[in-house]
Amino acid sequence: MTRGIANIDREAIMPITRRNLIKTGVGLGALGAVGLGYWELSKVDSKARIVIVGGGAAGTGLANQLYHFLDGISITVIDPRPYHWYQPGQTLLLAGSYQDRDDVISANKTYLDSRTRWLQDSVVEYRPQQNQVVTAGGQTIAYDYLVVGAGLELRYDMIEGMDTKLIGKDGIHSIYFSPEAGIASHKAALDFANSKGGKAVFTRPQGAMKCAGAPMKATNLVEYFVRETGHRDDFQFDYFTSEGHLFAVKVFNNKLEEIWQQRGINDHRQHTLTAIDSAAKTATFASANGTTTTEWDFIHVVPPMSPVKSVRESELADNNTFKGYLEVDQYTMQHKRFANVFGIGDNVGTPIGKTAASAKSQIPVVASNITALVTGKEPTAKWGGYTSCPMILDVGHAMLWEFDYTIEPMTALPFQVVDPLAESKLAWVMEKSMIRPVYDLMLHGYTPI
């Protein structure tokens, strides 16, 4: 049951004990078992051909969950990447809690159902009028139902002077780029913290992005490493965001402002990174008042992001509100013009929801609505915009932030496990150790919470 907590009453929050956690785990296990039993008893026989573009968290989880609803279907997942990347782990690489590539990279076969056809290729053309997609390898694949979960493209090319070859060198870092970039960022952050002082700059790009909290998590972690050396006064921290706020949810925004004021982190709003000069160690930002250039010794660059070219230039793209993104109903995830097409994950045109937690809550909605179409019914399952952001504060403390389309705090758990405004050790443990098992369950097609 979802319970809103817009008016947060700390006294009413259930105290966390081992017994409570065990009881909650048992409850979730029971719910999962009941749900699985219901699916098995109510499966629909179908020869539907389902094509899923994108084998990330959303695509893989959906492929596996569809087998709970439908028997006899043919599922093809198209993705050029031969491995699965646990992208939420990138901030844990920066924290040093994860330490090597294997902590975030797994073989696809770890999660794939044997009935699924995995095509290691990429879609270059969508033909929704003909119910076909065309791949880079030259294959034309027909479908009865199409789900597009191709993710987002990192647009470093939109920053003048920024070359991905620079990442990990001479003070330029970006945990978004790769597992190796996350590992290198941790080492560089420690080296910076142990230097004689300097200026650290962190950026947040314009437009929608996956894990919008990550730029702030990176800021918090590097500042923490510096503070731990005992020489915080020798360093300057500046955060530049294209937004007019730090975080979209007002109560969370206010809390972060309070923390940053205490820690001496300066924020500059409505500043968009437009250029970087690696030789001069300067970054240029555009703002309403013109351009600003600042020097840096350590810089964390978060690039602009967009749907991949094949999506944003296709007939399936939104040309109005969410330009370039898949044009879907924000609740049913069904395409607004092609009834047998659905979107899932980061590439959908919705107001919020570009996190793994959002993908997890979208999977049962899309699976249910495809099943409805297969049985001749109208799609009625709805996604409410659920988004979760465990805001890491340092190595050992975090705040668990959850919200939805209302842009108000809420919780998806049966009770308030942790106060979202408390600098909590439990929230850190959840981020470091408890979220990954839930994520893996999602990849296998189970979404009990």
Disulfide bonds with the S-S distance in Angstrom:
none
